[in-house]
């Protein structure tokens, strides 16, 4: 829809843009939008940033126990430009959208920041979309409806928050055991091994403590504020202070 409406999928594509694009797209096909059923969907946000998002991408560790793995760099690129986490019904993508576009010969519009980080959830089957929206069937006519847009926005917020990053940790005043738990908190391989070898109560207690320590001892990333701002902008909600 974004590319259909603007000729590219860079920059901002608001709820109003979605509504207009769907009407025009359905008109071009001469099919009512409520007759066009969605079977796969990418929902995401372009984050305009002042500098390359490379360091942020390289800091991504895991999402809900799945590692955020680097994809093979495109031809000519020295480093990976995309990192993803795969689950059975959906996947997460974080990538350097501005660099990808430049390598494909597409110049960013003057209205776009010099660098773009793209974050998206890719739905690969119907069941998770039904779960998010509460609808038994999702059509193009449903997409611009405020409750549906809000549901997908909340889903994006949840997965952004559920993504863990490698970063400098604050070990001050922690015992050795607490420091070890904090160090292991963002390591999915460690917790997978512990889940297989430890009693469930021991695993759950230590995993909960590690998660709480990680939450307490890590500072918000500047991109958190950019993500919140851009998501509100897409939904045309007032920006909160």
KOLDO-443806 format. One line per 3 residues: number of its first residue (from 0); their letters; for each residue x, y, z of N, C-alpha, C. Coordinates in Angstrom, 2 decimals, always signed. Atoms other than C-alpha are relative to their C-alpha. Layout:
N
NUM	a	X,Y,Z,X,Y,Z,X,Y,Z  ...
//
This chain:
241
0	xxx	+0.82,-1.21,+0.00,+0.00,+0.00,+0.00,+0.86,+1.27,+0.00  -0.87,-1.16,-0.09,+2.80,+2.39,+0.89,+0.62,+0.30,-1.38  -0.61,-0.18,+1.31,+4.59,+1.85,-2.43,-1.03,+0.36,-1.05
3	xxx	+1.07,-0.32,+0.94,+1.32,+1.92,-4.36,-0.38,+1.48,+0.10  +0.44,-1.38,-0.20,+0.44,+5.29,-2.83,+1.06,+1.03,-0.33  -1.04,-1.01,+0.09,+3.82,+7.06,-2.87,+1.08,-0.30,-1.04
6	xxx	-1.05,+0.38,+0.94,+5.92,+5.17,-5.40,+1.24,-0.55,+0.67  -1.09,+0.57,-0.80,+8.27,+4.07,-2.60,-0.57,-0.26,+1.39  +0.48,+0.26,-1.37,+7.97,+2.83,+0.97,+0.93,+0.61,+1.04
9	xxx	-0.83,-0.78,-0.91,+10.23,+5.40,+2.59,-0.85,+1.07,+0.65  +0.73,-1.08,-0.63,+9.11,+8.09,+4.98,-1.20,-0.49,+0.79  +1.14,+0.25,-0.87,+5.77,+8.22,+6.78,-1.22,-0.41,-0.81
12	xxx	+1.24,+0.47,+0.62,+2.58,+6.35,+5.85,-1.05,-0.07,+1.10  +0.91,-0.17,-1.13,-0.15,+7.53,+8.21,-1.29,-0.80,-0.19  +1.30,+0.67,+0.07,-3.55,+6.05,+9.01,-0.86,+0.60,-1.10
15	xxx	+0.76,-0.64,+1.09,-5.10,+8.61,+6.65,+0.52,-0.44,-1.35  -0.57,+0.48,+1.26,-2.68,+7.59,+3.90,-0.47,-1.42,-0.30  +0.46,+1.38,+0.17,-3.65,+3.95,+4.45,-1.43,-0.01,-0.53
18	xxx	+1.42,-0.04,+0.39,-7.35,+4.78,+4.13,-0.14,+0.42,-1.45  +0.09,-0.49,+1.38,-6.87,+6.74,+0.90,+0.57,-1.02,-0.98  -0.63,+0.97,+0.90,-4.52,+4.15,-0.63,-0.89,-1.22,-0.21
21	xxx	+0.87,+1.17,+0.12,-6.96,+1.31,+0.07,-1.17,+0.29,-0.93  +1.12,-0.38,+0.89,-9.82,+3.15,-1.62,+0.48,+0.04,-1.44  -0.52,-0.10,+1.37,-7.64,+3.89,-4.66,+0.41,-1.36,-0.54
24	xxx	-0.43,+1.33,+0.43,-6.21,+0.36,-4.78,-1.21,-0.86,-0.36  +1.21,+0.77,+0.28,-9.65,-1.26,-4.58,-0.68,+0.51,-1.25  +0.59,-0.58,+1.20,-10.90,+1.16,-7.22,+0.74,-0.42,-1.26
27	xxx	-0.79,+0.42,+1.16,-8.04,+0.25,-9.54,-0.30,-1.45,-0.38  +0.35,+1.40,+0.26,-8.98,-3.43,-9.17,-1.47,-0.19,-0.31  +1.45,+0.07,+0.14,-12.70,-2.64,-9.34,-0.58,-1.12,+0.87
30	xxx	+0.48,+0.98,-0.98,-13.21,-4.84,-6.28,-0.20,+0.74,+1.33  +0.20,-0.67,-1.30,-14.76,-3.57,-3.00,+1.06,-0.44,+1.00  -1.07,+0.37,-0.94,-12.09,-3.47,-0.25,-0.42,-1.08,+0.99
33	xxx	+0.45,+1.04,-0.93,-14.25,-5.68,+1.99,+0.02,-1.39,-0.62  -0.10,+1.30,+0.69,-13.91,-8.43,-0.64,+1.44,-0.46,-0.17  -1.43,+0.32,+0.14,-10.10,-8.36,-0.57,+0.53,-0.49,+1.35
36	xxx	-0.42,+0.61,-1.26,-8.97,-10.76,+2.17,+1.53,+0.01,+0.13  -1.43,-0.06,-0.27,-5.53,-10.36,+3.76,+0.46,-1.34,+0.57  -0.55,+1.28,-0.46,-3.50,-13.56,+4.18,+1.42,+0.15,+0.56
39	xxx	-1.33,-0.30,-0.53,-0.08,-12.03,+4.94,+0.13,+1.50,+0.13  -0.05,-1.43,-0.27,+0.85,-8.64,+6.33,+1.31,+0.38,+0.67  -1.15,-0.60,-0.67,+3.87,-6.54,+7.25,-0.47,+1.29,+0.67
42	xxx	+0.40,-1.19,-0.77,+3.19,-3.98,+9.99,+1.25,+0.56,+0.65  -1.24,-0.53,-0.55,+5.98,-1.64,+10.92,+0.08,+1.51,-0.02  -0.26,-1.43,-0.13,+7.48,+1.79,+11.43,+1.38,+0.31,-0.57
45	xxx	-1.28,-0.55,+0.41,+10.24,+3.74,+9.69,+0.45,+1.02,+1.05  -0.50,-0.92,-1.02,+12.36,+5.48,+12.33,+1.07,+0.90,-0.61  -1.03,-0.92,+0.51,+14.18,+8.59,+11.06,+1.02,+0.30,+1.08
48	xxx	-1.07,-0.23,-0.98,+17.54,+8.91,+12.81,+1.12,+0.79,-0.65  -1.02,-0.91,+0.52,+20.45,+11.30,+12.47,+1.25,-0.74,-0.48  -1.20,+0.74,+0.36,+23.21,+8.67,+12.23,-0.36,-1.44,-0.39
51	xxx	+0.24,+1.39,+0.41,+23.55,+5.16,+10.83,-0.47,-0.84,+1.19  +0.48,+0.85,-1.09,+21.57,+2.63,+12.92,+0.84,-1.26,+0.18  -0.80,+1.21,-0.04,+24.40,+0.08,+12.55,+0.27,-0.48,+1.43
54	xxx	-0.33,+0.41,-1.36,+25.42,+0.09,+16.23,-1.23,-0.54,+0.73  +1.24,+0.51,-0.61,+21.80,-0.34,+17.33,-0.30,-1.40,-0.52  +0.28,+1.32,+0.58,+21.33,-3.25,+14.92,+0.95,-1.06,+0.56
57	xxx	-0.97,+0.97,-0.50,+24.52,-4.93,+16.12,-0.18,-0.30,+1.48  +0.24,+0.23,-1.42,+23.35,-4.61,+19.73,-1.20,-0.92,+0.25  +1.20,+0.81,-0.19,+20.14,-6.61,+19.15,+0.38,-1.43,+0.37
60	xxx	-0.38,+1.31,-0.52,+20.29,-9.87,+21.10,-1.06,-1.06,-0.25  +1.01,+1.04,+0.10,+17.01,-11.75,+21.25,-1.39,+0.59,+0.11  +1.41,-0.38,-0.10,+13.24,-11.60,+21.08,-0.78,-1.22,+0.46
63	xxx	+0.80,+1.09,-0.55,+11.12,-13.85,+23.30,+0.71,-1.35,-0.13  -0.78,+1.23,+0.01,+13.89,-16.44,+23.49,+0.63,-0.36,-1.32  -0.61,+0.28,+1.30,+14.78,-16.38,+19.79,+1.09,+1.03,-0.28
66	xxx	-1.07,-0.96,+0.29,+18.12,-14.83,+18.79,-0.36,+0.88,-1.19  +0.13,-0.89,+1.15,+18.04,-11.81,+16.51,+1.25,-0.18,-0.84  -1.15,+0.40,+0.81,+20.32,-13.18,+13.82,+0.20,+0.96,-1.16
69	xxx	-0.33,-0.85,+1.14,+22.12,-11.17,+11.16,-0.23,-0.76,-1.29  +0.15,+0.58,+1.33,+21.13,-11.86,+7.57,+1.25,+0.31,-0.82  -1.17,-0.19,+0.86,+23.80,-12.19,+4.91,-0.03,+1.39,-0.63
72	xxx	-0.01,-1.34,+0.59,+24.89,-8.72,+3.76,-0.26,-0.06,-1.50  +0.16,-0.05,+1.46,+23.80,-7.73,+0.24,+1.35,+0.21,-0.68  -1.25,-0.12,+0.75,+26.45,-7.68,-2.46,+0.61,+1.39,+0.18
75	xxx	-0.70,-1.27,-0.14,+29.03,-4.99,-1.79,-0.04,+0.59,+1.39  +0.09,-0.53,-1.36,+28.04,-4.39,+1.84,+0.98,-0.73,+0.90  -1.01,+0.61,-0.86,+30.76,-4.97,+4.41,-0.61,-0.64,+1.24
78	xxx	+0.64,+0.50,-1.22,+28.35,-5.64,+7.28,-1.46,-0.34,-0.28  +1.44,+0.28,+0.15,+24.85,-7.10,+7.68,-0.83,+1.28,+0.16  +0.91,-1.15,-0.09,+22.05,-4.58,+7.17,-1.32,-0.36,+0.64
81	xxx	+1.28,+0.44,-0.53,+19.20,-6.69,+8.55,+0.20,-1.07,+1.05  +0.02,+0.99,-1.08,+18.58,-8.67,+11.74,-1.43,-0.45,+0.21  +1.36,+0.51,-0.15,+15.60,-10.93,+12.32,-0.11,-1.09,+1.04
84	xxx	+0.33,+1.09,-0.93,+13.96,-13.23,+14.86,-1.19,-0.75,-0.59  +1.03,+0.82,+0.63,+11.84,-16.11,+13.57,-0.78,-0.78,+1.04  +0.91,+0.79,-0.81,+8.83,-17.64,+15.28,-0.90,-0.80,-0.94
87	xxx	+0.76,+0.92,+0.85,+6.36,-20.24,+14.04,-1.03,+0.71,-0.88  +1.10,-0.65,+0.74,+3.65,-17.79,+12.90,+0.32,+1.43,-0.43  -0.37,-1.37,+0.35,+5.47,-14.47,+12.56,+1.50,+0.15,+0.18
90	xxx	-1.41,-0.31,-0.22,+8.90,-12.90,+12.45,+0.18,+1.50,+0.17  -0.35,-1.40,-0.20,+10.53,-9.64,+13.45,+1.14,+0.37,-0.93  -1.07,-0.50,+0.84,+12.72,-7.55,+11.17,+0.42,+1.38,+0.49
93	xxx	-0.59,-1.31,-0.23,+15.04,-4.67,+12.04,+1.06,+0.18,-1.08  -1.04,-0.16,+1.01,+17.07,-3.25,+9.19,+0.26,+1.46,-0.36  -0.44,-1.33,+0.43,+18.94,-0.27,+7.81,-0.66,+0.30,-1.34
96	xxx	+0.81,-0.21,+1.20,+16.30,+0.83,+5.34,+0.61,+1.02,-0.95  -0.59,-1.02,+0.86,+18.12,+3.90,+4.08,+1.14,-0.58,-0.82  -1.13,+0.58,+0.72,+21.25,+1.90,+3.17,-0.48,-1.01,-1.04
99	xxx	+0.57,+0.92,+0.98,+19.19,-0.82,+1.50,-0.51,+0.76,-1.22  +0.56,-0.77,+1.11,+17.42,+1.80,-0.59,+1.08,+0.59,-0.88  -1.10,-0.57,+0.78,+20.65,+3.47,-1.63,+0.65,-1.07,-0.87
102	xxx	-0.63,+1.08,+0.77,+22.10,+0.13,-2.75,-0.89,-0.49,-1.14  +0.91,+0.36,+1.09,+19.02,-0.45,-4.87,-0.21,+1.16,-0.97  +0.08,-1.13,+0.91,+19.51,+2.93,-6.55,-1.14,+0.96,+0.28
105	xxx	+1.10,-0.90,-0.35,+16.65,+4.67,-4.74,+0.51,+1.06,+0.96  -0.40,-1.10,-0.87,+17.45,+8.07,-3.30,-1.13,+0.32,+0.96  +1.02,-0.37,-0.97,+15.65,+9.06,-0.12,-0.58,+1.36,-0.34
108	xxx	+0.62,-1.32,+0.25,+13.14,+11.90,-0.53,+0.60,+1.06,+0.92  -0.55,-1.10,-0.80,+14.19,+15.32,+0.76,-0.69,+0.10,+1.36  +0.76,-0.10,-1.25,+11.51,+15.01,+3.46,+0.39,-1.07,+1.02
111	xxx	-0.38,+1.11,-0.87,+13.17,+11.91,+4.97,+1.34,+0.31,+0.66  -1.26,-0.17,-0.71,+15.95,+11.93,+7.58,+1.12,-0.71,-0.75  -1.12,+0.61,+0.73,+19.46,+10.97,+6.36,+0.11,-1.51,+0.20
114	xxx	-0.06,+1.43,-0.26,+19.07,+7.51,+7.93,-1.37,-0.49,+0.48  +1.26,+0.61,-0.42,+16.09,+5.20,+8.43,+0.27,-1.38,+0.58  +0.04,+1.34,-0.56,+15.76,+2.22,+10.73,-1.42,-0.52,-0.20
117	xxx	+1.32,+0.61,+0.18,+12.89,-0.07,+9.75,-0.19,-1.11,+1.02  +0.38,+1.04,-0.96,+11.18,-2.17,+12.41,-1.38,-0.51,-0.41  +1.30,+0.52,+0.39,+8.35,-4.51,+11.48,-0.23,-1.42,+0.52
120	xxx	+0.46,+1.36,-0.28,+6.38,-7.59,+12.42,-0.62,-0.54,-1.28  +0.50,+0.63,+1.23,+5.71,-9.92,+9.49,-0.90,-1.16,+0.39  +0.96,+1.07,-0.26,+2.56,-12.03,+9.83,-0.02,-0.93,-1.22
123	xxx	-0.13,+0.95,+1.10,+2.92,-15.18,+7.75,-1.18,-0.97,-0.09  +1.21,+0.81,+0.08,-0.46,-16.80,+8.47,-1.13,+0.77,+0.69  +1.18,-0.72,-0.47,-3.98,-15.85,+9.54,-0.12,+0.02,+1.52
126	xxx	+0.30,+0.14,-1.42,-4.01,-17.05,+13.15,+0.50,+1.15,+0.87  -0.43,-1.11,-0.85,-1.81,-14.35,+14.74,-0.71,+1.31,-0.31  +0.74,-1.22,+0.33,-3.65,-11.60,+12.84,-1.39,-0.03,+0.62
129	xxx	+1.30,+0.14,-0.67,-6.96,-12.95,+14.14,+0.13,+0.27,+1.49  -0.21,-0.20,-1.43,-5.53,-12.99,+17.65,+0.20,+1.47,+0.34  -0.28,-1.42,-0.26,-4.30,-9.38,+17.42,-1.27,+0.84,-0.15
132	xxx	+1.15,-0.87,+0.32,-7.48,-7.92,+15.90,-1.32,-0.47,+0.61  +1.27,+0.54,-0.46,-10.16,-10.22,+17.31,-0.97,-0.27,-1.12  +0.86,+0.22,+1.17,-11.53,-10.60,+13.78,+0.24,-1.40,-0.56
135	xxx	-0.15,+1.33,+0.59,-12.22,-14.00,+12.23,+0.57,+0.08,-1.41  -0.54,-0.23,+1.33,-11.29,-12.54,+8.84,+0.42,+1.46,-0.10  -0.53,-1.35,+0.15,-9.19,-9.49,+7.98,-0.01,+0.38,-1.47
138	xxx	+0.07,-0.48,+1.38,-9.93,-7.53,+4.81,+0.66,+1.37,-0.10  -0.56,-1.34,+0.19,-8.52,-4.35,+3.28,-0.88,+1.07,+0.62  +0.92,-0.99,-0.59,-11.62,-2.52,+4.51,+0.22,+0.12,+1.51
141	xxx	-0.22,-0.03,-1.45,-10.68,-3.45,+8.10,+1.24,+0.78,+0.40  -1.31,-0.54,-0.40,-7.10,-2.13,+8.04,-0.04,+1.42,+0.53  -0.06,-1.38,-0.50,-7.77,+1.63,+8.41,-0.93,+0.30,+1.16
144	xxx	+0.91,-0.25,-1.10,-10.40,+1.21,+11.12,+0.79,+0.24,+1.29  -0.80,-0.35,-1.19,-9.16,+2.85,+14.35,+0.24,-1.14,+0.97  -0.31,+1.10,-0.94,-9.60,-0.25,+16.59,+1.03,-0.98,-0.55
147	xxx	-0.95,+0.92,+0.62,-7.65,-2.38,+14.10,+1.39,+0.61,-0.02  -1.29,-0.69,-0.01,-4.89,+0.20,+13.70,+0.59,+0.04,+1.40  -0.47,-0.06,-1.38,-4.68,+0.57,+17.48,+0.49,-1.37,+0.48
150	xxx	-0.40,+1.36,-0.39,-4.48,-3.22,+17.93,+1.37,-0.34,-0.56  -1.30,+0.29,+0.59,-1.58,-3.53,+15.52,+1.09,+0.90,+0.62  -0.97,-0.89,-0.64,+0.14,-0.50,+17.11,+0.41,-0.55,+1.36
153	xxx	-0.32,+0.59,-1.30,-0.09,-2.12,+20.55,+0.87,-1.24,-0.16  -0.80,+1.19,+0.28,+1.32,-5.31,+19.04,+1.45,+0.39,-0.30  -1.35,-0.48,+0.30,+4.30,-3.39,+17.66,+0.71,+0.46,+1.28
156	xxx	-0.60,-0.45,-1.27,+4.88,-1.78,+21.06,+0.44,-1.20,+0.84  -0.32,+1.18,-0.80,+4.80,-5.18,+22.78,+1.29,-0.65,-0.49  -1.17,+0.69,+0.52,+7.38,-6.74,+20.46,+1.25,+0.86,+0.06
159	xxx	-1.15,-0.89,-0.18,+9.63,-3.68,+20.56,+0.53,-0.14,+1.43  -0.40,+0.12,-1.40,+9.65,-3.94,+24.36,+0.57,-1.38,+0.32  -0.45,+1.37,-0.26,+10.21,-7.71,+24.20,+1.34,-0.31,-0.65
162	xxx	-1.30,+0.19,+0.65,+13.40,-7.25,+22.15,+1.11,+0.40,+0.96  -1.12,-0.28,-0.91,+16.55,-7.48,+24.26,+1.24,+0.38,-0.80  -1.22,-0.48,+0.65,+19.82,-5.73,+23.41,+1.21,-0.26,+0.88
165	xxx	-1.27,+0.02,-0.72,+23.46,-6.19,+24.36,+0.37,+1.45,+0.32  -0.39,-1.36,-0.37,+24.53,-3.11,+26.28,+0.78,-0.03,+1.30  -0.75,-0.11,-1.24,+26.71,-1.91,+29.13,-0.96,-0.13,+1.17
168	xxx	+0.87,+0.26,-1.14,+25.24,-3.12,+32.41,+0.59,+0.59,+1.28  -0.39,-0.59,-1.28,+25.35,-1.60,+35.88,+0.03,-1.11,+1.06  -0.15,+1.07,-0.98,+26.75,-4.20,+38.32,+0.23,+0.53,+1.42
171	xxx	-0.29,-0.59,-1.30,+27.22,-1.76,+41.23,-0.93,-0.57,+1.08  +0.73,+0.44,-1.20,+26.17,-3.13,+44.66,-0.74,-1.32,-0.19  +0.62,+1.31,+0.18,+25.12,-6.51,+43.26,+0.91,-1.09,+0.57
174	xxx	-0.78,+1.17,-0.40,+26.20,-9.81,+44.75,+0.50,-0.70,-1.25  -0.52,+0.74,+1.15,+28.16,-12.16,+42.53,-1.12,-0.78,-0.69  +1.09,+0.78,+0.58,+25.06,-14.33,+42.04,-0.95,+0.90,-0.79
177	xxx	+0.89,-0.94,+0.70,+22.92,-11.32,+41.10,+0.66,+0.52,-1.27  -0.72,-0.48,+1.17,+25.61,-10.01,+38.74,+0.02,-1.06,-1.10  +0.00,+1.08,+0.98,+25.79,-13.42,+37.04,-1.36,-0.13,-0.67
180	xxx	+1.35,+0.05,+0.58,+22.02,-13.47,+36.57,-0.22,+1.16,-0.97  +0.15,-1.16,+0.88,+22.09,-9.97,+35.11,+0.78,-0.21,-1.29  -0.84,+0.22,+1.18,+24.92,-10.93,+32.75,-0.66,-0.99,-0.96
183	xxx	+0.62,+1.05,+0.82,+22.95,-13.97,+31.52,-1.40,+0.35,-0.46  +1.42,-0.29,+0.23,+19.58,-12.21,+31.32,-0.39,+0.04,-1.47  +0.35,-0.17,+1.41,+19.72,-11.47,+27.58,+0.56,-1.11,-0.89
186	xxx	-0.60,+1.10,+0.75,+21.28,-14.80,+26.55,-1.00,-1.14,-0.16  +1.02,+1.04,+0.15,+18.56,-17.08,+25.09,+0.56,-1.42,+0.06  -0.59,+1.34,-0.03,+20.95,-20.05,+24.73,+0.19,-0.46,+1.45
189	xxx	-0.18,+0.35,-1.42,+21.72,-19.95,+28.46,-1.33,-0.45,+0.61  +1.29,+0.33,-0.62,+18.05,-19.97,+29.44,-0.61,-1.25,-0.61  +0.47,+1.24,+0.62,+17.25,-22.71,+26.97,+0.66,-1.21,+0.67
192	xxx	-0.72,+1.08,-0.66,+19.93,-24.88,+28.55,-0.47,-0.18,+1.45  +0.45,+0.09,-1.39,+18.77,-24.03,+32.09,-1.41,-0.58,+0.10  +1.37,+0.53,-0.03,+15.17,-24.82,+31.26,+0.00,-1.52,-0.15
195	xxx	-0.09,+1.44,+0.21,+16.23,-28.29,+30.12,+0.64,-0.73,+1.17  -0.78,+0.69,-1.02,+18.47,-29.01,+33.12,-0.43,+0.29,+1.43  +0.37,-0.40,-1.36,+16.89,-27.25,+36.12,-1.46,-0.33,+0.30
198	xxx	+1.40,+0.15,-0.41,+13.73,-27.85,+38.12,-0.79,+1.23,-0.45  +0.78,-1.10,+0.56,+10.90,-25.72,+36.75,-0.11,+1.17,+0.98  +0.11,-1.08,-0.99,+10.50,-23.76,+40.00,+1.31,+0.78,+0.09
201	xxx	-1.32,-0.67,-0.04,+14.26,-23.01,+40.08,+0.20,+0.87,-1.23  -0.14,-0.76,+1.25,+14.24,-21.95,+36.45,-0.88,+1.25,+0.04  +0.93,-1.14,+0.02,+11.16,-19.72,+36.81,+0.43,+1.09,+0.96
204	xxx	-0.41,-0.99,-0.99,+12.46,-18.03,+39.96,+1.20,+0.80,-0.48  -1.21,-0.70,+0.45,+15.86,-17.21,+38.50,-0.22,+0.78,-1.28  +0.30,-0.73,+1.23,+14.52,-16.21,+35.08,-0.75,+1.28,+0.32
207	xxx	+0.74,-1.19,-0.39,+12.07,-13.79,+36.72,+0.93,+1.03,+0.65  -0.94,-0.91,-0.66,+14.86,-12.32,+38.87,+0.94,+0.63,-1.01  -0.89,-0.53,+1.03,+17.18,-11.95,+35.86,-0.72,+1.05,-0.84
210	xxx	+0.77,-0.94,+0.81,+14.44,-10.23,+33.85,-0.21,+1.31,+0.76  +0.21,-1.20,-0.81,+13.70,-7.82,+36.71,+1.30,+0.80,+0.13  -1.29,-0.68,-0.09,+17.42,-7.03,+37.15,+0.34,+0.72,-1.30
213	xxx	-0.29,-0.61,+1.29,+17.80,-6.38,+33.43,-0.83,+1.25,-0.21  +0.89,-1.16,+0.15,+14.83,-4.04,+33.46,+0.46,+1.15,+0.87  -0.42,-1.04,-0.94,+16.16,-2.16,+36.48,+1.35,+0.62,-0.37
216	xxx	-1.39,-0.40,+0.16,+19.78,-1.93,+35.34,+0.36,+0.46,-1.40  -0.30,-0.48,+1.35,+19.48,-0.87,+31.70,-0.72,+1.32,-0.26  +0.57,-1.31,+0.32,+18.89,+2.63,+30.44,-0.78,-0.08,-1.31
219	xxx	+0.72,-0.02,+1.27,+16.33,+3.36,+27.72,+0.92,+0.43,-1.14  -0.76,-0.41,+1.18,+17.79,+3.62,+24.23,-0.67,+1.22,-0.62  +0.62,-1.16,+0.63,+17.26,+6.95,+22.41,-1.03,-0.37,-1.07
222	xxx	+0.95,+0.40,+1.03,+15.44,+5.03,+19.67,-1.37,-0.35,+0.59  +1.30,+0.27,-0.61,+12.71,+4.12,+22.18,-0.93,+1.20,-0.16  +0.81,-1.21,+0.13,+11.52,+7.72,+22.11,-0.36,+0.26,-1.45
225	xxx	+0.28,-0.18,+1.43,+11.81,+7.89,+18.31,-1.11,-0.95,-0.45  +1.03,+0.98,+0.34,+9.75,+4.72,+17.97,-1.37,+0.44,+0.51  +1.29,-0.43,-0.56,+7.01,+6.00,+20.31,-0.55,+1.21,-0.75
228	xxx	+0.44,-1.21,+0.71,+6.90,+9.36,+18.53,-0.52,-0.33,-1.39  +0.40,+0.31,+1.36,+6.71,+7.88,+15.03,-1.26,-0.86,-0.04  +1.22,+0.81,-0.03,+4.06,+5.34,+15.99,-1.21,+0.87,+0.28
231	xxx	+1.10,-0.94,-0.26,+1.88,+8.08,+17.44,-0.30,+0.83,-1.23  +0.16,-0.79,+1.20,+2.46,+10.09,+14.31,-0.77,-0.76,-1.08  +0.71,+0.82,+0.98,+1.31,+7.21,+12.10,-1.47,-0.12,+0.33
234	xxx	+1.38,+0.14,-0.43,-1.84,+6.86,+14.14,-0.71,+1.34,+0.10  +0.52,-1.36,-0.11,-2.30,+10.63,+14.16,-0.54,+0.27,+1.39  +0.31,-0.28,-1.38,-2.43,+10.66,+17.94,+0.86,+1.16,+0.48
237	xxx	-0.84,-1.09,-0.53,-1.19,+13.68,+19.92,+1.24,-0.56,+0.65  -1.26,+0.44,-0.57,+2.46,+13.30,+20.88,+0.02,+0.33,+1.49  -0.05,-0.23,-1.45,+2.88,+12.86,+24.63,+1.38,+0.51,+0.36
240	x	-1.27,-0.58,-0.45,+5.57,+14.70,+26.54,+0.87,-1.08,+0.61
//
